[in-house]
């Protein structure tokens, strides 16, 4: 498995752990640039936990890319790519609808 894939997977896992602990909100784009008044409107822990779960799914997707190369099964890359893109689309829609993370 290529080193880049392993490092990317490890990065997503580490970020997933940090976010799952309710920390690392400063790493979330958009949230980190909000004013203190705007940040006070959001449940930071819930947002971080959602981002943590999402990062674990993204890590699995990237892992599938490397595994497809290792076992020479291009279908795994396709599954990983669809899962990755689908997860990103889901994250954007979920976070930006119905004020889910507002206090």
N, C-alpha and C positions, 0 to 999 in steps of 0.2 A: 504494500500500500504506500503511495507517495507520501513523503514527509509533510507536504503542504496540506494534504487532506487530514492527516493526523493532527497537525497543529490547529487547523480550523475547527475540527471536531472538538478538540480539547478546549479551545477558546469558548465555543458555544456552551460546553458543559460547565466550565468555570463561571461564565456569566449566568448560566441557569441557576447554579447554586447560590451565587451572590444575590440575584433577584429573588429567588425563592425564600431567602432569609429576610426579605423585606427591605433590603438595602440596595444601594446603587442607583437610586432614582436620578442622580446627576448624569447617568449615562444614557438616559432616555431622551432622544431627540424631541424637541418641542417642549417637553416638561422642564428640561434644564434651563431653557431660555425664558421661561415664564417669570413674571414678577412674583414676589412673595405673596401678594394678595391673591393672585390667580392660583398659585400652588396650594394655598390654604383651602381652596374649594374642592380639592381632589383627595381621595383616599390613597395616599402614597403607597401604603403596604399592599393594598389590593392590586394596584397597578403593577407594582414590582412582582408580586406573585404570578400575575398573568404573564408578564414578560418572561419570568423564569420558566414557566411551563412551555411557552412558545420557543424559548431557546433550546430546551431539550428536544423538541420536535425538529427544529432546524439542525441540531447536532446529529440526530438520527438520519436526516436526509443527506447530509454531507457524508456521513459514514457509508451510506448506501453507494454514493458515488465512488468512493475508494474501494469498497467491496466489489463493485462491478468490474473494476479494473483488475483486482486481484484474482477473481474467479473467471474472468473473461466472459461475463454475462451482461451485455449491454442493456438488457431489460431492467436490471437493477438501477442503472443510471437514470433511465427514463422514469421509473417509479420514484426515485429520490428527487428528481427534478420537478415532477408534478407535485409531490408532497411539499417541496420547498416553496414553489411558487404559490401553491394553494394556501400554505400556512401564512405567507406574507399577505396575501389578499385577505384572508380571514382576519388576521391581526388588525389590518388597517380599517376594515369595516367594523369589526367588533369594538375597537377602542373608540371609534368616532361616531357611534350611534347610541341613542337612548341614554346618554349621560351615565353610563355604567359605573364610572369610577368617581363620580361627584359625591360629595358628602351630603 
